Every structure is written in structure tokens, then in C-alpha cells.
């Protein structure tokens, strides 16, 4: 296990800057998730940590020792790829054993010791019944377990995972998330996990680093980031459905966002009239009901554009419009309300928590 520290990491390919002045510390034994949209630099950062590529500037430290110029084979890290990268001509057992056999002389391992390690990892991952099969004879979940086992069998200081579950179906992905958390709790190996799936990031990470365009936007525990997003990007990226982000202006003790008029909570700072802000409201705090329930300053009338059933909840997208303008919001259907696309509906914000962001910089505006 190791503490991993990145200081001022920048990576350029020609004139293209992929990662810019990135600094972050991963604690010893932590399950740390790098999450962000495709192209934000997540996989590039993982390759820099593994030594498969070198930063243009900046330094990487493992337990205080700089490893920036150390070759991959000497960093004692294990990397699990999205594509599994199993040897097709080897059985599952032979794939598991490969990292030990290539280092057999250096580690002074006997064949019986390697067999014991295969049995240990296979038992841990539930692979005993398929050790004699080749990758083409394994299911997607079994292949992913073999890829994980091949990394685990080395007992690395740092475990790197590059979207290892993205090729699995939804049900198996959820099951494997539980397996990964169980393994981490048991082994306590420092793990850095890359994903674009914010649900996966929230479920797995002790802490998250949200990336966009090669920069860290926010670092923290999943619920902390969800409850207090640092800026408009984090607010819109983390959480599904995404947070409603509404351009608004201050009108006395009210916020006006087109047809939506919301009372300013006491904890929200006061602004001069006509000051522009961005209001953030989570969809689970927006209630969509029949049109006759419209009334008061914290509700508005609209037309239903999209329905998205999700088991316990029905997410409803509503177009709002009046003489003050138009807005589109996502909310949840009121209990007992059966919405249909094209129907009129009311949208209530009376119990919603407002997140406030600067309209120019996109940064969170703190209360007071």
C-alpha cells in the first residue's frame, strides 16, 4: 500500500494540453475515483501513474518517493484495462499465474508457491470452477474477474483500474461493483479507479476527484460533493437526472428564472436587484402534479415533454412558458399523479434546496 501524490502534473501532446497543473493526494489504502466525461484526461492520468507515459512537467510520489522517472516495472503497480487484455491461448489459471512466472526468478518462487497463490486468488474471486478454461470459454464477468485476479496476485502497492466494468451489462456491472468494494475492504490496497459513470463513482469511491478538461474541479466524499457542488460543471455532472440549472435574476426577495419565481431563503446572501445568478435545484426536490395544483410564488405551469420511469420514481421533463420567458425543468411525479406526454402540469419548488452559482465564473456562492 502507498500514499500517492501528484504535484503540478501537466501533459501536452504538441500544442494540445490534456492535463494542466493537476495536484491531488490519494491516501494510503484509499479507494479513490477519478470521474469525468470522455476526453477529460482520466485515462491519461492513469497511464502517467503506471509509468506508461511521462508528464510534460510535474512530479509523482509514492510514499514520499518520487517515481516520475522510474520505469513501469519498478513502480510495483497493477493496471486493470477496460478490454481485460487476457492472453487468449492461456487458461484462466495460466493468465492468473503469468505475473508471477515472469518474475519467478526475482521473487524466488517455486511452482507449488505459484499454485497456492492461484488457489488463493481464485477462491477470493469465485473462479475455482473455470480455471481450466480459456478466455473465449468464459463469460464477460468471469473474464473481468480473471483480469482483476491477475492484478491482485502480484500484491501491488497501488492498484490502477481503467473503466474495468464498462464492457459488462447493467446487472453484472452492479454485481461487480459490490465485489470490488468487498475486495478493497479485505485487502486495503490503495486503488485509483477511472470511470465516466457517476453512479459507479458514487457507489465505489471513498473520495472522488471530478475532472473536466484536464483540471480537477472538486475533491471530496461522494455525498459531500453531491450536497455541495463546487461549481456549475460538478452540479450538472454528478447525479442523475442532472441538477436543474436555471439562469435567474434577483428581484428583491425573489429569484426570477423566466416563468419561475422563487422566494430567497434566509441563508442565501442578498444581492442587488437584477443581479444575475445560476440557480441549481435537484430533480428529486421538484414535484410535478396536475395543473390545478398551480398556485403561489414557488410553482409554475407547464407542458410535459418527456417521461422516464425508474422503478420507484417517475422523472418528468416539463417545458414552462409565460410572458417572462421559458425554462425546462426535470422533476418527479407527485404520488397518485399519472402524467402523459403533452399534458398540462404544475411544477412546485416549495421544498427545494437552492444551490447558488455565479453566472460569470460558474463557482458556488456560499451563504452569507
N, C-alpha and C positions, 0 to 999 in steps of 0.2 A: 504494500500500500504506500501511497505517497501524496503529499500536497503538490498540486500543480499550479504554477503561477505563470501567467503571460503578462509581459510588460511592454507596452508600446508596439505591439505587433502590427506591421504593415506588410501587405503583399500586393505587388504590382505585376501585371503581365503587360509589358510595354507601357503604354500610357494609361491602361485600364487599372484602376485601383479596386481590388476585390475586398481587401480588409484594410481598414485605416485606423491606426493608433489605438489598437484594441488592448485593453488591460483588464484582466479578471483573475480571480484566485478560486481554485477548486479545493475544498478542504479534504484532508486525509480521510478516506473511507466514504466519501460522499457520492451519492448518485446525482450527477449534475447534468442537466439537459440544455443543449443549445437548440433553440427553436426559432423558426422564422420562415418566410416564404422562400420558394425556389430562387436560387441566384443571389442569396444574401451573404454567402461566404461560409456557411456552416461546414460543408464537407472539406473545403479548402483549409479551414482551421484545423480540422481533424487530421488531415494529411500533414500539416505542419507539426502537430503534436507527435505523430507517428514517425516523423523524420523522412517521409516520402517526398517532401518538398521543403524548401528553405524559405524563411521570411525575407523580404527585402530589407527590413530593419526591425529592431526589437529583439527581445530575449525570452527564452522559455526555460523555466526552472522546475526540476523535480526535487522536492525536499530541500530547497535552497541551493541545489547544484545546477549550474547552467548546463543544459543539454542541447542548446541551439545547433551546435556544430557536430554533435555526436551522431554517428550512423544509426539507422533504424535497428539493426541487430543488437546494438549495445544499450538501447534505451529501456529494455525489459517492459515493452508494452505489447498488448494483443489487440488486433483490429478485426472486428467482425463487419463484413461487407454486406451491402444490400443484396448482392447477387449470390450469396452463400460461398461462391468460389471454392467448391469442393472438387477434389480430383475424381473425375468420372470413372477411372479404371481401378480405383481403390474401394474397398468395402468401407462401411461406416467405421468399423474398428480400426482399419488402416488409416483412414482420414484422421481419426482421433489421435492415433499414435504418431503421426507424421512429425509434429513439432518436437517430440521427444527423441525420435530416431535420428533426426538431422543434428540434434545436439547431444547425442548419446555419449560421444567420447568426452565432450566438455563437461557433461553432468555426471559422468561415470555411472551411468545407469545400466543395469542388467536387463535382459529380456523379461525376466519374471517381474522386475520392478515396474517396467513399462506396462505389462499385462495388468498388474494391480492398479495402476493409475487409470487404465482404460475402464476397468470394472468399477472403480470409484466414481468416475465421471458419468459413465453410462447409467449407473444406479441413480445418481443425482438427477439426471435428465430423463429418466424413463426410456432408455434406449436399449436395454438388455435384449429385447426380442428382435431387434433388427441390426445387430452388429455385423452379421454376415452379408447384408445386402449392400449393393452399390447404389449411388445416388439416384440413378434412374428408376430404382425399385422402391424409393422412399416417397412419402407424401411431402408436401411443402413444409408442414410443421416439423416432420422428422428431419428433413434436410436442415432446417433452421436450427434445430437442437444439436445436430452434428457440428454445424458451424460454430455454435456457441461453445460446445464441448471442446472443440479443437483449440479455441482460445483459452478456455478455463484450465485445460490440462497443464498449461505452462505455468500456472500460478503467477501471473504477471503483477508488476507493481501498479500498472494503470491499464484499465480495460476501456477500449475505444469502440463505439458502435455507430456505424453509419447507416441509419434508417433500416435496421435489420428486419423489421416486421412489415415493411411496405408491400412486399410481394404476397402477403397472406390475405385470405378472405377475412371479413369483418369479425366473424365469430372466433376464428382461430387467433386473430390478432389480439382480441380481448383476453383470450386464454393465455397467450404467450406473455402479455403484459404482467399478468399475475405471476407467471413462472419467473420472469426477470426480477420482479420485486422480491420474491421468495429467495431466489439465489443470492441477491445482493444482501438481504438481511442475514443470510447464513455466512457468506464469505467476506463481506465488508471490504471488497476490493474497490478502490477509487475508480469510479465509472463516469465516463464522459459520453453522452448519448446524443446523437444528432437526429432531429426529426422536423418535418414541416407540419406535422399533425398536432395541433394544440391540445386536443383531447388526450392524446398519448403523453404529451409533455406534462400536462396537469396530473395525470394518473401516476406517472413514474418518478418524477423528479423530487428530490429533497429540496433543491433550488433550481431555478430556471435562469437562463440568460436569453432575453428576447433580442434577436438580431434583425437589422434591416440595413441593406446597402452597405454591409461590411462594418457596421457600428453597433455596439451594444446599446440598446435603448433602455433596458431595465434589468436588474438582477434582484432576485428575491424568492421567497417561498411562493408556491403556486397561488394559494389563497390570498396572500398579501398583494401580489401583482394583480390578481383578479379584482380585489376590492379597491385598490388604489393605483390604477394605471398611471404611469408617469407622463404619458403624452397621448396624443390622438392615435398614433400608429398602434401602440400597445393596446389601447382601449378597443380599437376596431379589430385587432388581430386575435386577441385572446378571449375565448368564449364563443359559444355557438348557441343560437344565432348571434351574430356580432352585435355589439352595442349600437344603439341608435345614436348617431352623431348629427346634431342639428345646429346649423348656423342661426344665431339668435342675436337680438339686441336688447339692451336694458331699457325698460320703460318704468321708471320709478321703482316700486317694489315688485315689479313683474319682469319676467323674461318673455319676449315675443319672438317666436320662431314661425313666421308665416301664419297659418291658421291656429297655431298652438300658443296659448297664453298660460304661463305657469307662475305661481307665486314664488318669490325668492325665499328660501329657507333662512332662518335666523343665522345659521352658521356660515352661510355663504357671504363673502365680502360684498360691500356696497360699491357700485360703480356709478359714474355719471351717466345721465340719460344718453341713449344712442350708442353707448359703448358696445362693440361687437365681441361676442364670445362664442365658443362652441359648447353646447350642452350635450352631455352624454347620459343616456338612460338605458339600463339593461332591459332587454325584451321581456324577461320574466317579471318586471315591475310595471309593465304596460298592459292594461286589461282591455280587451276588445269585447264589446257586448252589443246588444240590439240598439237600433238608433234612438229609441225612446228614452234611453238612459243618458243621453247627452244633456249636460247642464252644468253650470258653474265654470269657473275660470280654468280649472285643471282638466278639462275634457274637450274633445273636438269631434266633429262628424266627418265621415269619410266613406270610401267605397273599397270593398275587399278586392285585392288584386291577386293574392296567392295564398294557398293553404298548404301547410306542411305538417301532417300528423307525425308525432314522435312518441307514440305509446301513451304515456301519462299526460302529455300536453299536446295542444294543437297550436302551432305557431301560425299567426295570421299577419300577412302583409297588407297594410291599408294605405291607400292614397288619400291624403287630406287636402282640401282645397276650399278657399273662400276669397273674399276681396283682398285679404292681406297676403295672399300668395299660396304656395303649395309645398307640401312636405310628404315624404313616405316614411312610415314607421313600421316596425315589427313588434307584435305583442302576443300575448297568449289569450286564448278564448276564455271568456267568463264561464264558470260552471253552469251547465244547463243550456248554454247558447250553442246552436248548431249553425255555424257560418257557411255561406256559399259564395263562390266567386261571383262578383258583380253585385252582391247585396250591399245595401247601406248598413253602416255600423257606427257605433260610438267608440271612441278611444279615451280611456281615463288614465291620467298620470297622478292622481291624488296621493298615492302612497309611494311614489317613485323616489329613489335616491338620485339626486342630481350630481353628476361629475362635471366639473367646470374646467375648460381649457382655453388658453389664449388663442385667439383666432389668427394671429400672425405667426407665432412660433410653434403652436400646437402643444405647448407644455402645460402641465397641470397647474391650475391656480389653487393654491392652498387656502383653506378657510382662515379668515382673519387677516 
